[in-house]
């Protein structure tokens, strides 16, 4: 190969191409082959030692780094010399655990949003789209990169597909599927968060063999098995969690929990909401080695990212919480790369890695001037300047709400027994983690059990969007939903099966919400007085939109403005942090992973009313 020969197209990692790329980089590093460009920076953070190197140059060939050293030491030539002596360089930020679907943007638009904020690679926890279209999961996550997006996405197929044995539709992953994903692409880093802890420890659980099959397939190909240890705080369970091979946890809420898990070999991924407490607590306990710690965004909408930032927000908050900048940058670069076994490609500014750099005006405040990825500048200030491919997503991604009929008010009525004036009803409330559901007596009118707004009791439903039949599970709901008459709101983001959830003060309003969401092929709808007053389109997978973050935010703000005119139920005994008036958090209230017990899922033959304890499999009537 001569100096001008075309390098392999290494948008994706391919073993055969990787050899040719590295053979070429060897010659560039030795000065025997020309680099494409040399970037000179005022200082560079060596995350391997946690120390700064002054006045450095980085030689780039193609999308990779060939040489790093003091200015003037590169023995070769370059086609271009770039002076950034006024800036400091740190590695491109990596997301150890993130659901891109929760930005509600397709991957190419996610890249345009987060890359100017420092994020150049992401380990995608892919059980959201997996639950919508499992067979096309890997194709979906690699499409944008193959179209030229500079963002590196390392998918981890979802263990929660389905989230429990009591859910269905969209995808089903087991040993064969996981083995196939890992064999198909070196970009697949492992297995996404194993959430169904009862199915891991209990051989009698109907998901036991499926989950252990996925774990086995991941071990066979030396992938990483990510964990989800929500509510696991006593030492026997923590030890069992680690013994199962679940290598990480992003669900720690307290310093003691994080400390106990760290000391059992579990990699801790700290999310922003608990970061100040956990970092402060680990510092107080004298933690010396932070290499088993990273920061995880997990779920953050495009609107929140526009306001708060992306990975840069996590780093900034960590520094404010007491970490040195050097350790904070390690927690979003080399630490997650080591944990995910990706260090040959990302995590540091070092030879052989993708040429991803965040150039800072000020390291202490995470003031970003430029971001580089794949050897090219991709941002200036907060503006994305890289390649944004125009992707025409096919029907398998955009036609995912399959309801072949018009929903009516009758679909949401809860019939009473003949001759009854009242009936007992099962109640849930958002984030109900108790062993038992709530029961109360509700009135009967016109043959149906009624809401009781005076007691903050409304109605909640889950509508299947996969079978075409629009099967409905419905029950009563406490302390979250519209109080305004003839009003309902719903969404296709319903973690983690992502059927449609809808909550409302009238059955007709609930039907209208589902019909609008079906017509839009996903997203939000708010109905009051028989009219749709706001909707938001998530036309890709019912989870994302193929538009810019700014365009999506316009629709979201219109939804919030419309919601301000509605009176919402509110249970004063609940923390307002978790139970706001407008029920956006209901996207997560349908979770079926631990520590949930009683939940409402789409109806099945085994659970015809959809009301089931996902830890035991016990079902119950919603009224009796």
C-alpha positions as CSV (number, residue, x, y, z in Angstrom):
1,X,0.0,0.0,0.0
2,X,1.4,3.4,-0.9
3,X,0.7,6.7,0.9
4,X,-2.4,7.5,-1.1
5,X,-4.0,4.1,-1.0
6,X,-7.5,4.0,0.3
7,X,-7.9,2.7,3.8
8,X,-10.7,0.3,4.7
9,X,-14.0,1.9,5.6
10,X,-13.8,1.4,9.4
11,X,-17.2,3.0,10.3
12,X,-17.8,-0.4,11.9
13,X,-15.2,-2.6,13.5
14,X,-14.3,-5.5,11.3
15,X,-11.4,-7.8,12.1
16,X,-10.1,-8.2,8.5
17,X,-10.2,-4.4,7.9
18,X,-8.8,-3.8,11.4
19,X,-5.5,-5.6,10.5
20,X,-5.0,-3.4,7.4
21,X,-5.8,-0.2,9.4
22,X,-3.3,-1.1,12.1
23,X,-0.6,-2.1,9.6
24,X,-1.0,1.3,8.1
25,X,-0.9,3.1,11.5
26,X,2.3,1.4,12.4
27,X,4.0,3.0,9.4
28,X,2.5,6.4,10.1
29,X,3.7,6.3,13.7
30,X,7.2,5.5,12.5
31,X,7.2,8.4,10.1
32,X,7.3,6.1,7.1
33,X,3.8,7.1,5.8
34,X,2.2,10.5,5.8
35,X,-0.5,11.4,8.3
36,X,-3.7,13.2,7.3
37,X,-3.3,15.9,9.9
38,X,-1.5,16.7,13.1
39,X,-3.4,18.6,15.8
40,X,-1.3,20.5,18.4
41,X,-2.9,21.2,21.8
42,X,-1.8,23.2,24.8
43,X,-2.2,20.1,27.1
44,X,-3.6,16.7,26.8
45,X,-5.1,14.5,29.6
46,X,-3.5,11.0,29.7
47,X,-6.3,9.1,31.3
48,X,-4.1,6.0,31.7
49,X,-2.1,7.9,34.4
50,X,-4.6,10.6,35.2
51,X,-1.9,13.2,34.4
52,X,-1.7,16.1,32.0
53,X,0.9,16.3,29.2
54,X,1.9,19.8,28.1
55,X,2.2,21.0,24.5
56,X,1.3,17.8,22.6
57,X,0.7,16.8,19.1
58,X,-1.7,14.1,17.8
59,X,-1.1,12.6,14.4
60,X,-4.3,11.3,12.7
61,X,-4.6,8.9,9.8
62,X,-8.1,8.3,8.5
63,X,-10.4,8.0,11.5
64,X,-7.7,6.8,13.9
65,X,-4.8,8.2,15.9
66,X,-1.3,7.1,14.8
67,X,0.9,9.1,17.2
68,X,0.8,11.1,20.4
69,X,3.7,12.9,21.9
70,X,5.4,16.2,22.8
71,X,5.1,18.8,20.1
72,X,7.8,18.3,17.4
73,X,8.5,14.6,18.1
74,X,6.4,13.1,15.4
75,X,8.9,11.9,12.8
76,X,6.6,12.0,9.8
77,X,4.8,14.5,7.7
78,X,1.2,15.5,7.5
79,X,-1.1,16.9,4.9
80,X,-2.5,19.4,7.4
81,X,-1.3,21.0,10.6
82,X,-3.9,22.4,13.0
83,X,-3.0,24.6,15.9
84,X,-5.1,24.4,19.1
85,X,-2.5,25.5,21.6
86,X,-5.1,27.5,23.5
87,X,-7.2,24.5,24.3
88,X,-6.9,21.4,26.4
89,X,-7.7,17.9,25.0
90,X,-9.5,15.1,26.8
91,X,-10.9,11.9,25.2
92,X,-14.3,11.8,23.6
93,X,-16.9,11.1,26.3
94,X,-18.4,7.7,26.4
95,X,-21.8,6.7,27.7
96,X,-21.5,3.5,29.7
97,X,-25.3,2.9,29.9
98,X,-27.8,4.9,27.9
99,X,-31.1,4.4,26.2
100,X,-30.9,6.6,23.1
101,X,-34.6,6.0,22.7
102,X,-35.2,8.1,25.8
103,X,-33.9,11.1,24.0
104,X,-36.7,10.3,21.6
105,X,-34.4,11.0,18.6
106,X,-33.2,8.6,16.0
107,X,-29.4,7.8,16.3
108,X,-28.3,10.3,13.7
109,X,-30.2,13.2,15.4
110,X,-29.0,12.0,18.8
111,X,-25.4,12.4,17.5
112,X,-26.1,16.0,16.3
113,X,-27.5,16.7,19.8
114,X,-24.9,15.2,22.1
115,X,-21.6,15.4,20.1
116,X,-21.2,19.1,20.6
117,X,-21.6,18.3,24.3
118,X,-18.6,15.9,24.2
119,X,-20.3,12.5,23.7
120,X,-18.6,10.6,20.9
121,X,-19.5,7.0,21.7
122,X,-22.4,5.3,23.5
123,X,-23.1,1.8,24.8
124,X,-26.7,1.6,23.8
125,X,-28.9,-0.3,26.3
126,X,-31.2,-1.5,23.5
127,X,-34.1,-3.2,25.2
128,X,-36.5,-0.4,24.2
129,X,-36.4,-0.7,20.5
130,X,-35.7,-4.5,21.0
131,X,-39.2,-4.8,22.5
132,X,-40.7,-3.1,19.5
133,X,-38.8,-4.9,16.8
134,X,-36.4,-7.5,18.1
135,X,-35.3,-9.0,14.8
136,X,-34.3,-5.7,13.4
137,X,-32.6,-4.4,16.6
138,X,-29.0,-4.6,15.5
139,X,-29.7,-3.2,12.0
140,X,-31.5,-0.3,13.5
141,X,-28.5,0.7,15.7
142,X,-25.9,0.3,13.0
143,X,-27.8,2.1,10.2
144,X,-26.7,5.7,11.1
145,X,-23.1,4.8,11.5
146,X,-23.0,3.0,8.1
147,X,-24.6,6.1,6.6
148,X,-21.6,8.1,7.9
149,X,-22.6,9.4,11.4
150,X,-19.5,10.1,13.4
151,X,-21.1,8.7,16.6
152,X,-19.9,5.3,17.6
153,X,-22.8,3.2,19.0
154,X,-22.0,-0.1,20.6
155,X,-25.3,-2.0,21.0
156,X,-26.0,-4.3,23.9
157,X,-29.1,-6.4,23.0
158,X,-31.8,-6.3,25.6
159,X,-32.1,-9.0,28.2
160,X,-35.6,-7.7,29.0
161,X,-37.1,-8.8,25.7
162,X,-39.7,-9.4,26.9
163,X,-39.3,-7.7,30.3
164,X,-41.0,-10.6,32.0
165,X,-42.6,-13.9,31.1
166,X,-46.0,-12.2,31.4
167,X,-45.5,-9.9,28.4
168,X,-45.4,-10.4,24.7
169,X,-45.1,-8.8,21.2
170,X,-42.3,-7.1,19.3
171,X,-39.4,-9.3,20.1
172,X,-38.2,-12.3,22.0
173,X,-34.5,-12.8,22.8
174,X,-32.9,-16.0,24.2
175,X,-29.6,-17.9,23.7
176,X,-29.8,-18.1,19.9
177,X,-30.6,-14.5,19.3
178,X,-27.9,-13.2,21.6
179,X,-25.3,-15.6,20.1
180,X,-26.3,-14.3,16.7
181,X,-26.0,-10.6,17.6
182,X,-22.5,-11.1,19.1
183,X,-21.3,-13.1,16.1
184,X,-22.8,-10.6,13.6
185,X,-20.9,-7.5,14.6
186,X,-17.9,-6.7,16.8
187,X,-19.8,-3.5,17.7
188,X,-22.0,-5.6,20.0
189,X,-20.4,-5.2,23.4
190,X,-22.4,-7.6,25.5
191,X,-25.8,-8.1,27.1
192,X,-27.9,-5.2,28.2
193,X,-29.0,-4.7,31.9
194,X,-30.3,-8.0,33.3
195,X,-33.3,-6.5,35.2
196,X,-35.5,-9.5,36.0
197,X,-33.7,-10.5,39.2
198,X,-36.4,-13.0,40.4
199,X,-35.9,-14.8,37.1
200,X,-32.1,-15.0,37.6
201,X,-32.1,-16.5,41.1
202,X,-35.3,-18.6,41.0
203,X,-35.1,-21.8,38.8
204,X,-38.9,-22.0,39.0
205,X,-39.4,-18.6,37.3
206,X,-40.6,-19.0,33.7
207,X,-37.9,-16.6,32.4
208,X,-35.1,-18.5,34.1
209,X,-33.9,-20.5,31.1
210,X,-34.2,-17.7,28.7
211,X,-32.2,-15.3,30.8
212,X,-29.5,-17.8,31.6
213,X,-29.3,-18.7,27.9
214,X,-28.5,-15.1,27.0
215,X,-25.9,-14.9,29.8
216,X,-24.3,-18.1,28.5
217,X,-24.2,-16.8,25.0
218,X,-22.5,-13.6,26.2
219,X,-19.9,-15.5,28.3
220,X,-19.2,-17.8,25.3
221,X,-18.1,-14.8,23.2
222,X,-16.4,-12.9,26.1
223,X,-19.0,-10.1,26.1
224,X,-20.0,-8.0,29.1
225,X,-23.1,-8.9,31.1
226,X,-24.6,-5.7,32.5
227,X,-26.7,-5.7,35.6
228,X,-29.7,-3.8,37.1
229,X,-29.7,-4.2,40.9
230,X,-32.7,-2.0,41.8
231,X,-33.6,-2.6,45.4
232,X,-30.8,-5.1,46.1
233,X,-29.2,-3.7,49.2
234,X,-28.6,-6.6,51.6
235,X,-25.3,-8.5,51.4
236,X,-26.7,-11.9,50.5
237,X,-28.5,-10.5,47.5
238,X,-25.5,-8.3,46.5
239,X,-23.2,-11.3,46.7
240,X,-25.7,-13.4,44.7
241,X,-25.9,-10.7,42.1
242,X,-22.2,-10.6,41.6
243,X,-21.9,-14.4,41.6
244,X,-24.4,-14.5,38.8
245,X,-21.9,-12.7,36.6
246,X,-23.8,-9.5,36.5
247,X,-20.9,-7.1,36.2
248,X,-22.4,-3.7,36.9
249,X,-25.2,-1.7,38.5
250,X,-26.5,1.7,37.6
251,X,-29.4,1.5,40.2
252,X,-27.4,2.4,43.4
253,X,-29.1,5.2,45.3
254,X,-27.1,5.6,48.4
255,X,-23.4,5.8,49.3
256,X,-23.6,2.6,51.4
257,X,-25.2,0.6,48.6
258,X,-22.6,1.8,46.1
259,X,-19.8,1.0,48.6
260,X,-21.2,-2.5,49.3
261,X,-21.5,-3.3,45.6
262,X,-18.0,-1.9,44.8
263,X,-16.5,-4.1,47.4
264,X,-18.1,-7.2,45.8
265,X,-16.5,-6.5,42.4
266,X,-19.5,-4.8,40.8
267,X,-18.8,-1.9,38.5
268,X,-20.8,1.1,39.6
269,X,-22.4,3.4,37.1
270,X,-23.6,6.6,38.9
271,X,-26.6,8.4,37.6
272,X,-26.9,12.2,38.1
273,X,-29.9,12.1,40.5
274,X,-27.8,10.3,43.1
275,X,-24.3,11.5,42.1
276,X,-23.7,14.2,44.8
277,X,-24.7,11.8,47.6
278,X,-22.8,8.8,46.2
279,X,-19.6,10.7,45.3
280,X,-19.6,12.5,48.6
281,X,-20.1,9.2,50.4
282,X,-17.4,7.4,48.5
283,X,-14.9,10.2,49.2
284,X,-15.8,10.1,52.9
285,X,-15.1,6.4,52.9
286,X,-11.7,7.0,51.4
287,X,-12.1,5.4,48.0
288,X,-8.7,5.5,46.4
289,X,-9.3,3.7,43.1
290,X,-12.1,5.1,41.0
291,X,-11.4,2.8,38.0
292,X,-14.5,0.7,38.9
293,X,-16.8,3.8,38.6
294,X,-18.4,5.5,35.6
295,X,-21.2,8.0,35.0
296,X,-24.4,6.9,33.3
297,X,-27.0,9.2,31.8
298,X,-29.5,6.2,31.4
299,X,-32.6,8.2,30.4
300,X,-32.7,11.9,29.4
301,X,-35.0,13.5,26.9
302,X,-33.9,15.8,24.1
303,X,-35.6,18.7,25.8
304,X,-33.7,18.1,29.1
305,X,-30.4,17.7,27.1
306,X,-30.9,21.0,25.4
307,X,-31.3,22.6,28.9
308,X,-28.8,20.5,31.0
309,X,-26.3,19.1,28.6
310,X,-25.4,15.5,27.9
311,X,-22.3,13.7,29.3
312,X,-20.8,17.1,29.9
313,X,-23.5,17.7,32.5
314,X,-22.5,14.4,34.3
315,X,-18.9,15.4,34.4
316,X,-19.7,18.9,35.6
317,X,-21.9,17.6,38.4
318,X,-19.2,15.1,39.5
319,X,-16.6,17.9,39.8
320,X,-19.1,20.0,41.7
321,X,-19.7,16.9,44.0
322,X,-16.0,16.8,44.9
323,X,-14.2,14.8,42.3
324,X,-11.0,16.1,40.8
325,X,-11.5,16.9,37.1
326,X,-8.9,14.3,36.1
327,X,-10.9,11.5,37.8
328,X,-14.2,12.8,36.5
329,X,-12.9,12.7,32.9
330,X,-11.6,9.1,33.5
331,X,-15.1,8.2,34.6
332,X,-16.5,9.0,31.1
333,X,-13.6,7.8,29.1
334,X,-11.1,5.1,30.1
335,X,-13.2,3.6,32.9
336,X,-16.3,2.8,30.8
337,X,-14.1,1.7,27.9
338,X,-12.2,-0.8,30.1
339,X,-15.3,-2.1,31.6
340,X,-16.9,-2.7,28.2
341,X,-13.6,-4.1,26.8
342,X,-13.5,-1.4,24.2
343,X,-10.1,0.2,25.0
344,X,-8.5,-0.7,21.6
345,X,-11.0,1.7,20.0
346,X,-12.2,4.3,22.4
347,X,-11.6,5.8,25.9
348,X,-8.3,7.5,25.4
349,X,-6.3,9.8,23.1
350,X,-3.8,7.1,22.2
351,X,-2.6,5.3,19.1
352,X,-5.0,2.9,17.4
353,X,-8.1,4.5,18.9
354,X,-10.6,6.5,16.9
355,X,-9.5,10.1,16.8
356,X,-12.1,11.4,19.2
357,X,-11.2,14.5,21.3
358,X,-13.0,17.1,23.4
359,X,-11.2,20.4,23.3
360,X,-11.8,22.5,26.3
361,X,-11.5,26.2,27.1
362,X,-11.5,25.3,30.8
363,X,-11.3,21.7,32.1
364,X,-12.6,22.6,35.6
365,X,-15.9,23.9,34.3
366,X,-16.1,21.5,31.3
367,X,-16.3,24.4,28.9
368,X,-16.2,22.8,25.5
369,X,-14.9,24.7,22.5
370,X,-14.7,22.0,19.9
371,X,-15.3,18.2,19.6
372,X,-13.5,16.0,17.2
373,X,-14.6,12.5,16.1
374,X,-13.3,10.1,13.5
375,X,-10.4,12.5,13.0
376,X,-12.5,15.5,12.0
377,X,-13.9,18.5,13.8
378,X,-17.7,17.8,14.4
379,X,-18.7,20.8,16.5
380,X,-18.0,24.4,17.3
381,X,-19.5,25.6,20.6
382,X,-22.9,23.9,20.8
383,X,-23.3,23.6,17.0
384,X,-22.9,20.3,15.3
385,X,-20.8,20.6,12.1
386,X,-20.3,16.9,11.3
387,X,-22.1,14.7,8.8
388,X,-25.8,14.3,9.5
389,X,-27.0,11.6,7.2
390,X,-30.6,11.8,5.8
391,X,-32.1,8.4,6.6
392,X,-35.4,7.3,5.1
393,X,-36.3,4.8,7.8
394,X,-38.2,1.9,6.4
395,X,-41.7,0.6,7.4
396,X,-40.3,-1.9,9.9
397,X,-39.1,1.1,11.9
398,X,-42.0,3.5,11.2
399,X,-45.1,1.3,11.1
400,X,-45.0,-0.2,14.6
401,X,-48.4,0.7,16.1
402,X,-50.5,-2.1,14.8
403,X,-54.2,-1.5,15.9
404,X,-56.6,-2.5,13.1
405,X,-59.7,-0.9,14.5
406,X,-61.2,2.2,16.0
407,X,-61.0,2.3,19.8
408,X,-64.3,3.2,21.6
409,X,-65.3,4.2,25.1
410,X,-66.6,0.7,25.6
411,X,-63.1,-0.7,25.4
412,X,-62.2,1.1,28.6
413,X,-65.4,0.4,30.7
414,X,-65.0,-1.9,33.6
415,X,-68.2,-4.0,33.9
416,X,-69.8,-4.5,37.3
417,X,-71.5,-7.7,38.5
418,X,-75.3,-7.5,37.9
419,X,-77.3,-6.0,40.7
420,X,-74.3,-4.5,42.5
421,X,-74.2,-0.8,43.7
422,X,-70.6,-1.0,44.7
423,X,-67.7,-3.3,44.0
424,X,-64.2,-3.8,45.5
425,X,-61.5,-2.6,43.2
426,X,-57.7,-3.1,43.0
427,X,-55.7,0.1,42.9
428,X,-52.2,0.9,42.0
429,X,-50.3,4.1,42.1
430,X,-47.2,5.3,40.3
431,X,-44.1,3.4,41.6
432,X,-46.1,1.1,43.8
433,X,-43.4,-1.3,45.1
434,X,-45.4,-2.8,48.0
435,X,-46.0,-6.5,48.2
436,X,-49.8,-6.0,48.0
437,X,-52.0,-3.8,45.8
438,X,-54.4,-1.3,47.4
439,X,-58.1,-2.2,47.6
440,X,-61.1,0.1,48.0
441,X,-64.8,0.2,47.3
442,X,-66.0,2.1,44.2
443,X,-69.5,3.0,43.1
444,X,-71.4,1.3,40.2
445,X,-73.5,3.2,37.6
446,X,-75.0,2.1,34.3
447,X,-73.5,-1.4,34.9
448,X,-69.9,-0.2,35.1
449,X,-67.6,0.5,38.0
450,X,-66.8,4.2,38.3
451,X,-63.9,6.4,39.1
452,X,-63.9,8.5,42.3
453,X,-62.2,11.8,41.6
454,X,-62.9,13.1,45.1
455,X,-60.6,10.4,46.4
456,X,-58.0,10.9,43.6
457,X,-59.0,7.7,41.9
458,X,-59.0,7.6,38.1
459,X,-58.6,4.9,35.4
460,X,-55.4,3.6,33.8
461,X,-55.1,1.2,30.8
462,X,-52.5,-0.6,28.8
463,X,-53.4,-1.2,25.1
464,X,-51.5,-3.8,23.1
465,X,-50.1,-2.3,19.9
466,X,-48.6,-5.5,18.4
467,X,-51.3,-8.0,17.6
468,X,-53.6,-5.7,15.6
469,X,-56.5,-6.4,17.9
470,X,-55.9,-3.5,20.3
471,X,-56.4,-5.7,23.5
472,X,-57.0,-3.6,26.5
473,X,-56.1,-4.1,30.2
474,X,-57.7,-1.5,32.5
475,X,-57.9,-0.8,36.2
476,X,-58.2,2.0,38.7
477,X,-55.3,4.3,39.5
478,X,-54.6,6.4,42.6
479,X,-53.1,9.9,42.7
480,X,-51.9,10.5,39.1
481,X,-54.0,11.6,36.1
482,X,-56.4,14.3,34.9
483,X,-59.0,15.6,37.3
484,X,-60.5,17.8,34.6
485,X,-63.6,16.1,33.2
486,X,-63.5,14.3,29.8
487,X,-59.7,14.4,29.7
488,X,-57.1,11.8,29.0
489,X,-53.4,11.5,28.1
490,X,-51.3,8.6,26.8
491,X,-48.1,7.6,25.1
492,X,-46.3,4.7,23.4
493,X,-43.3,5.1,25.6
494,X,-44.3,2.6,28.3
495,X,-41.2,1.0,29.8
496,X,-40.3,-1.6,28.9
497,X,-42.7,-3.4,26.6
498,X,-43.9,-0.1,25.1
499,X,-47.5,-0.8,24.5
500,X,-49.7,2.3,24.8
501,X,-50.6,3.5,28.3
502,X,-53.4,5.9,28.8
503,X,-54.9,7.5,31.9
504,X,-58.1,9.5,31.9
505,X,-61.2,10.9,33.6
506,X,-63.4,9.6,30.8
507,X,-63.5,6.4,28.8
508,X,-64.3,8.3,25.6
509,X,-61.3,10.5,26.1
510,X,-59.0,7.5,26.6
511,X,-60.3,6.0,23.3
512,X,-59.6,9.2,21.5
513,X,-56.0,9.4,22.8
514,X,-55.3,5.9,21.6
515,X,-56.8,6.6,18.2
516,X,-54.6,9.7,17.7
517,X,-51.5,7.9,18.8
518,X,-52.3,5.0,16.4
519,X,-52.7,7.5,13.5
520,X,-49.4,9.2,14.4
521,X,-47.7,5.8,14.7
522,X,-46.5,6.7,18.2
523,X,-45.9,9.5,20.7
524,X,-48.1,11.5,23.0
525,X,-51.7,12.7,22.8
526,X,-53.6,14.9,25.2
527,X,-57.4,15.1,24.8
528,X,-59.9,17.2,26.6
529,X,-63.6,18.0,25.8
530,X,-63.5,15.6,22.9
531,X,-60.6,17.4,21.1
532,X,-56.9,16.6,20.8
533,X,-55.3,19.7,22.3
534,X,-51.7,18.5,21.9
535,X,-49.8,15.6,20.4
536,X,-46.1,14.7,19.9
537,X,-45.0,12.4,17.2
538,X,-42.6,9.5,17.9
539,X,-43.0,8.0,14.4
540,X,-39.9,5.7,14.6
541,X,-40.6,2.7,16.8
542,X,-43.2,4.7,18.7
543,X,-40.2,5.9,20.7
544,X,-38.3,8.4,18.6
545,X,-38.7,11.0,15.9
546,X,-36.6,11.4,12.8
547,X,-36.3,15.2,13.4
548,X,-33.9,17.6,15.2
549,X,-33.9,18.0,18.9
550,X,-35.1,21.5,18.5
551,X,-38.1,20.5,16.4
552,X,-39.1,17.9,18.9
553,X,-38.8,20.3,21.7
554,X,-41.3,22.7,20.1
555,X,-43.9,19.9,20.2
556,X,-43.0,18.9,23.8
557,X,-43.3,22.5,25.0
558,X,-46.7,22.8,23.3
559,X,-47.8,19.7,25.2
560,X,-46.6,21.1,28.5
561,X,-48.4,24.4,27.8
562,X,-51.6,22.5,27.0
563,X,-51.2,20.4,30.1
564,X,-50.9,23.5,32.3
565,X,-54.6,24.2,31.5
566,X,-55.6,20.8,32.9
567,X,-56.2,20.1,36.6
568,X,-54.2,17.1,37.6
569,X,-54.7,14.7,40.5
570,X,-52.0,14.7,43.1
571,X,-51.5,12.6,46.1
572,X,-49.9,14.8,48.8
573,X,-48.2,12.0,50.6
574,X,-46.1,11.3,47.6
575,X,-42.8,13.0,46.9
576,X,-43.3,15.7,44.2
577,X,-40.0,14.8,42.7
578,X,-41.5,11.5,41.6
579,X,-45.1,12.3,41.3
580,X,-45.6,15.6,39.4
581,X,-49.1,16.7,38.4
582,X,-48.6,16.1,34.7
583,X,-47.9,12.4,34.6
584,X,-44.8,12.3,32.4
585,X,-43.3,9.9,34.9
586,X,-46.0,7.4,33.9
587,X,-43.7,6.4,31.1
588,X,-41.7,4.6,33.8
589,X,-44.6,3.6,36.0
590,X,-45.3,0.6,33.7
591,X,-41.9,-0.9,34.4
592,X,-42.1,-4.6,35.2
593,X,-38.5,-5.1,36.4
594,X,-37.5,-5.5,40.0
595,X,-38.4,-4.0,42.5
596,X,-41.9,-4.0,41.0
597,X,-44.6,-6.5,42.2
598,X,-48.1,-5.9,41.0
599,X,-48.4,-4.3,37.6
600,X,-50.8,-4.0,34.7
601,X,-49.7,-5.5,31.4
602,X,-51.4,-6.2,28.1
603,X,-53.9,-9.1,28.4
604,X,-52.8,-12.7,27.7
605,X,-54.5,-16.0,28.0
606,X,-52.7,-16.6,31.3
607,X,-53.5,-13.2,32.6
608,X,-56.8,-12.1,30.8
609,X,-57.2,-8.9,32.8
610,X,-53.5,-8.1,32.6
611,X,-53.1,-7.6,36.4
612,X,-50.2,-9.7,37.6
613,X,-47.5,-9.9,40.3
614,X,-44.4,-10.2,38.1
615,X,-42.3,-11.7,40.9
616,X,-44.7,-14.6,41.6
617,X,-46.9,-14.9,38.5
618,X,-50.0,-14.5,40.7
619,X,-52.9,-12.8,39.0
620,X,-56.0,-11.1,40.3
621,X,-59.3,-9.6,39.2
622,X,-59.3,-5.8,39.0
623,X,-62.8,-5.7,40.5
624,X,-64.8,-8.2,42.5
